[in-house]
Amino acid sequence: MLEQEILGMKLSNPLFLAAGILGTTASSMKMVARAGAGGIVTKSFSIEANDGYDNPTIVKIEGGVINSVGLASPGVEAKKEELKDLNEIRDKTPVIASIYGDSEEVFSDVANQTKDYVDAFELNVSCPHAKCGFGSNIGENPELTHDIVSSVKDNIKDVPIIVKLTPNVTDITEIAKAAEDAGADALTLINSVGPGLRIDYKTARPILNNVFGGIAGPMIKPIALKCVYKTYETVDIPLFGVGGIRTYKDALEFLYAGASLLQIGTSIMYEGPEIFKNITHDLSNFLEENGYKNVEEIIGLSHNLG
Ligand SMILES: Cc1cc2nc3c(=O)[nH]c(=O)nc-3n(C[C@H](O)[C@H](O)[C@H](O)COP(=O)(O)O)c2cc1C
């Protein structure tokens, strides 16, 4: 019912772990695979280790969280070992490496060093709280996005390239088209919204050490859905929908809007890793009860209702 084959990956269900949540160590990613995720996206990493920002880096808000982890990661050498350790799960649970950099060379270099251990790359050109030159500095600009994607595509021939987009732009379809024209095999929409701010009402101090951070969780779902819906009408490559998915009803909305695959981030903090089994169970039941034979029948359904 939920099986699909996309980008050469044979998937038992469409629900992936989103980048940055439980994706830092091989053991936590294996745990998420055992919990029933259809696939895994690692925490973003680059060539060099990055300490990120000082604590506090995450604060709960109504309907989600604000984070400024700042792309903290151990660098490609350490990450390679984690990825090798994941080889044993890859036949059942494909692994996508989320990578970042500040130039075409850095993206291609990280990808070259790790391409033997992953099923696809997700280029993070969309982090709203990355240091200048990284993250959404790239993904807000169609030319820069195009150049980075086409350079990685030139260098990495046999591993699919997915590009993760920021919603913090005037027209996300312009960036989506630039990525598709550059050869992207799929797109992930969306990275966190904002940045936003929370202030401690007792001390008047911003709560996050970095002051600002990216907003995620159920409160961003309408924005994420809009991005998927509009992009589905613009490009011909598969879309990963992410942003506030917590129940099978949220998953259905993203599939109807045009996402072929889905990712779950913040809701794991609230529901635990069982969220993968709960949503796949409820989604299968819904499809069966409504006479569908396969999840593919409902992808983009909202666009075809006349
Ligand atoms: C604590 C935290 C860390 C994150 N780290 C990354 C990251 O390393 N790379 C990335 O592309 N997105 C990162 N994200 C964004 C998520 O992958 C996702 O796009 C976003 O949170 C929206 O999905 P959600 O509402 O299900 O959390 C992070 C989000 C959170 C909350």
The ligand as an ORCA input file, in Angstrom:
! r2SCAN-3c Opt
* xyz 0 1
  C      16.644     21.134     16.074
  C      16.548     21.193     14.580
  C      17.707     20.977     13.819
  C      17.642     21.016     12.424
  N      18.773     20.781     11.694
  C      18.711     20.764     10.329
  C      19.861     20.449      9.553
  O      20.942     20.133     10.055
  N      19.735     20.499      8.196
  C      18.553     20.809      7.558
  O      18.501     20.810      6.326
  N      17.444     21.067      8.285
  C      17.490     21.064      9.644
  N      16.357     21.326     10.371
  C      15.087     21.586      9.648
  C      14.246     20.315      9.536
  O      14.904     19.301      8.806
  C      12.882     20.620      8.871
  O      13.098     21.110      7.556
  C      12.079     21.657      9.641
  O      12.255     21.489     11.032
  C      10.580     21.578      9.314
  O      10.087     20.288      9.618
  P       9.364     19.920     11.027
  O       8.283     20.955     11.240
  O       8.823     18.530     10.838
  O      10.401     19.999     12.090
  C      16.402     21.292     11.766
  C      15.246     21.515     12.546
  C      15.301     21.461     13.932
  C      14.045     21.697     14.720
*
